[in-house]
């Protein structure tokens, strides 16, 4: 091999980009070194949502999303401030996917109907429960339900303070019931040979737990005959009754 051939080969190795010239660092000129790969925000959010839906909230991290997109965590921070903002974007639009129901005119009946709709919507997208559990994160498209509940409570005679408390009570019921239902479904899918409630209650507990011992054998039967709308109706009755008896706000 001649010396000229060796020189030409070396030049090609140093300059793999056709027509490019190496800079001071030996890298071809073009896109500046360190510039993050441009991401599609919609793809980023869709990826985060898929991870949460399929694997749960614990599996979601900025590093995991970046890896899925073939990018780096720092690149994601050009689009979102932190993981909470990414979760907010992940929630965005979930409520809008469900059409608003026709609601009755009577404010009390309307309140119950909105609360029941809230329960139904979140029950169909259970992964949202884990995000909502973080507090303060919500889907802006779902705020119409909060607005309706507050407005109905005010129309039923509650003060602004009691209206907000009424909403919190209703939300606590909706969230708690859905968490319980999801846990029960998981238990049913993966039954254990261990005895959990109510089976753990035995006749030996009769002295200490007489009422539970009395109903334990029919507990699941009684619990199965449980209607969300009927329970919400009872809760609303109590909230409105307490708030209109002249109690302090």
C-alpha positions in Angstrom: 0.0 0.0 0.0 1.4 3.3 -1.0 1.8 6.3 1.4 -0.8 8.2 -0.6 -3.4 5.5 -0.2 -2.8 5.5 3.6 -3.3 9.2 3.8 -6.6 9.1 1.9 -7.9 6.3 4.1 -7.1 8.3 7.2 -8.9 11.3 5.9 -12.0 9.3 5.3 -11.9 7.9 8.9 -11.6 11.4 10.3 -14.3 12.8 8.1 -17.1 10.2 7.8 -19.8 12.8 6.8 -19.7 13.3 3.1 -18.7 16.9 2.4 -18.2 17.8 6.1 -15.1 19.2 7.7 -13.9 18.2 11.1 -13.9 21.0 13.7 -11.5 21.5 16.6 -12.9 18.5 18.4 -12.5 16.2 15.5 -16.3 16.0 15.0 -18.0 17.0 11.7 -19.7 20.4 11.6 -23.5 20.5 11.7 -25.9 20.2 14.7 -24.1 21.5 17.8 -22.9 18.8 20.2 -25.2 18.4 23.1 -28.4 19.8 21.5 -31.2 17.5 22.7 -33.1 15.4 20.2 -36.3 17.2 19.3 -39.3 15.3 20.7 -43.0 15.3 19.8 -44.9 16.4 23.0 -47.9 14.4 22.0 -45.9 11.2 21.6 -44.2 11.9 24.9 -47.5 12.2 26.8 -48.9 9.2 25.0 -45.9 7.2 26.0 -46.3 8.2 29.7 -50.0 7.3 29.6 -49.3 3.9 28.1 -46.7 3.1 30.8 -49.1 4.1 33.6 -52.0 2.2 32.0 -50.1 -1.0 31.4 -47.6 -1.0 34.3 -48.9 1.4 36.9 -47.7 4.7 38.3 -44.7 3.3 40.0 -43.2 2.3 36.6 -43.3 5.9 35.3 -40.2 8.1 35.5 -38.7 10.7 33.3 -35.8 8.3 32.7 -38.2 5.6 31.6 -40.1 7.9 29.2 -36.9 9.2 27.7 -35.6 5.6 27.2 -38.8 4.7 25.4 -38.4 7.7 23.1 -34.7 7.0 22.5 -33.8 10.3 24.1 -32.5 11.6 27.5 -34.3 12.8 30.6 -32.9 16.2 30.2 -34.5 16.5 26.8 -37.9 16.0 28.4 -37.4 18.9 30.7 -37.4 21.2 27.6 -41.2 20.4 27.4 -42.3 19.8 31.1 -41.1 21.2 34.3 -41.2 18.0 36.3 -42.9 14.6 36.6 -46.0 16.2 38.1 -46.5 18.4 35.0 -46.1 15.3 32.8 -48.8 13.6 34.9 -51.1 16.6 34.5 -50.7 16.3 30.7 -51.3 12.6 30.9 -54.6 13.2 32.7 -55.6 15.9 30.2 -58.4 14.9 28.0 -59.4 11.8 29.9 -62.7 13.3 31.1 -63.5 14.8 27.7 -63.5 11.3 26.2 -66.8 10.7 28.0 -69.9 12.7 26.9 -71.7 14.7 29.5 -75.0 13.2 30.5 -78.3 14.9 30.4 -78.9 16.2 33.9 -82.1 16.9 35.7 -83.2 20.5 36.5 -83.8 19.9 40.2 -80.5 20.9 41.9 -80.6 18.0 44.5 -81.3 15.4 41.8 -78.7 17.1 39.6 -76.1 16.9 42.3 -76.6 13.2 42.8 -76.5 12.6 39.0 -73.2 14.5 38.6 -71.6 12.6 41.5 -72.8 9.3 40.0 -71.3 10.3 36.6 -68.0 11.1 38.3 -68.0 7.7 39.9 -68.7 6.0 36.6 -66.1 7.8 34.6 -63.2 7.3 37.0 -64.3 3.7 37.4 -63.8 3.1 33.7 -60.2 4.5 33.8 -58.9 3.2 37.2 -55.3 4.2 36.5 -56.4 7.8 37.1 -56.9 6.9 40.8 -53.2 6.6 41.4 -52.5 10.0 39.9 -55.3 11.7 41.8 -53.9 10.2 45.0 -50.9 12.5 44.7 -53.2 15.4 45.4 -53.9 18.7 43.5 -53.4 17.0 40.1 -56.5 16.9 38.0 -57.8 17.0 34.5 -59.1 20.5 33.6 -61.8 18.9 31.5 -63.2 17.3 34.6 -63.7 20.5 36.5 -67.2 21.0 35.2 -68.3 18.3 37.6 -66.9 20.1 40.5 -68.5 23.3 39.3 -71.9 21.5 39.0 -71.7 20.0 42.5 -70.8 23.4 44.1 -73.5 25.2 42.1 -76.2 22.6 43.1 -75.2 22.7 46.7 -75.5 26.4 46.7 -78.9 26.2 45.0 -80.0 23.7 47.7 -79.3 26.3 50.4 -75.8 25.5 51.5 -73.3 28.3 52.2 -70.2 28.5 50.1 -68.1 26.9 52.9 -70.6 24.0 53.3 -70.8 23.6 49.6 -67.1 23.1 49.3 -67.2 20.6 52.3 -70.1 18.8 50.6 -68.0 18.4 47.5 -65.1 17.0 49.5 -67.3 14.5 51.3 -68.8 13.3 48.0 -65.3 13.1 46.4 -64.0 11.1 49.4 -66.8 8.6 49.0 -66.3 8.3 45.2 -62.6 7.9 45.5 -62.7 5.6 48.5 -65.4 3.3 46.9 -63.4 3.0 43.7 -60.2 2.2 45.5 -62.0 -0.5 47.5 -63.6 -2.0 44.4 -60.3 -2.2 42.6 -58.7 -3.9 45.6 -61.6 -6.4 45.7 -61.2 -7.1 42.0 -57.5 -7.7 42.4 -58.2 -10.1 45.3 -60.7 -12.0 43.2 -58.2 -12.4 40.4 -55.5 -13.6 42.7 -57.2 -15.5 45.5 -55.2 -16.4 48.6 -55.4 -19.4 50.9 -55.1 -17.0 53.8 -58.2 -15.9 55.6 -59.0 -12.2 55.2 -62.0 -10.2 56.4 -64.7 -11.3 57.0 -63.5 -14.9 57.1 -61.0 -14.1 59.8 -63.8 -13.4 62.2 -64.7 -16.7 64.0 -67.1 -17.8 66.7 -64.3 -17.3 69.2 -64.6 -13.5 68.6 -68.2 -13.5 69.6 -67.6 -11.9 73.0 -65.4 -9.1 71.6 -67.1 -8.7 68.2 -70.7 -9.8 68.6 -72.2 -7.8 65.7 -69.5 -8.8 63.2 -69.8 -12.5 64.3 -73.5 -12.3 63.8 -73.3 -10.9 60.2 -70.0 -12.3 58.9 -71.5 -15.3 57.1 -73.8 -13.0 55.1 -71.4 -10.1 54.8 -70.6 -10.6 51.2 -74.3 -11.1 50.4 -75.2 -7.9 52.0 -72.2 -6.0 50.5 -73.1 -7.3 47.0 -76.5 -5.6 47.3 -74.9 -2.2 47.2 -76.0 0.6 44.8 -73.7 3.6 44.3 -76.5 5.9 43.3 -78.5 4.9 46.4 -75.6 5.6 48.7 -74.8 8.9 47.1 -78.5 9.8 47.5 -78.3 9.1 51.2 -75.0 11.1 51.5 -76.6 14.1 49.8 -79.6 13.9 52.0 -77.3 14.1 55.1 -75.2 16.9 53.7 -78.2 19.0 52.7 -80.1 18.3 55.9 -77.2 19.2 58.1 -76.4 22.4 56.1 -80.0 23.7 56.2 -80.6 23.2 59.9 -79.1 26.6 60.8 -75.8 25.2 61.8 -72.8 27.5 61.6 -71.0 27.5 58.3 
